[in-house]
Amino acid sequence: MPKIMENLIPLTSLKPNTERTVIEIRGGYGIRKKLADLGLVPGTKVRVVNKNILGPIILAIRNYRLAIGRGMANKIMVN
């Protein structure tokens, strides 16, 4: 297994102000398409802006901010 695949962690594990690169999205066609429509595809740099105990996770992607639920964020694998 390539080393890059061994170090994958879900987006929900990141602390605020941490920037990582999306490596893969685990899920079916529907969730992959929805995230692609939002600009979250493998190779995209994302930064966690805010992550409260309750509520969505706020991400900074390119020049905009995006709020996604924890279930969806848990399927986004970064390194």
Rosetta blueprint (number, residue, H / E / L):
1 M L
2 P L
3 K H
4 I H
5 M H
6 E H
7 N L
8 L L
9 I E
10 P E
11 L H
12 T H
13 S H
14 L L
15 K L
16 P L
17 N L
18 T L
19 E E
20 R E
21 T E
22 V E
23 I E
24 E E
25 I E
26 R L
27 G L
28 G L
29 Y H
30 G H
31 I H
32 R H
33 K H
34 K H
35 L H
36 A H
37 D H
38 L L
39 G L
40 L L
41 V L
42 P L
43 G L
44 T L
45 K E
46 V E
47 R E
48 V E
49 V E
50 N E
51 K E
52 N L
53 I L
54 L L
55 G L
56 P L
57 I E
58 I E
59 L E
60 A E
61 I E
62 R L
63 N L
64 Y E
65 R E
66 L E
67 A E
68 I E
69 G L
70 R H
71 G H
72 M H
73 A H
74 N L
75 K L
76 I E
77 M E
78 V E
79 N L
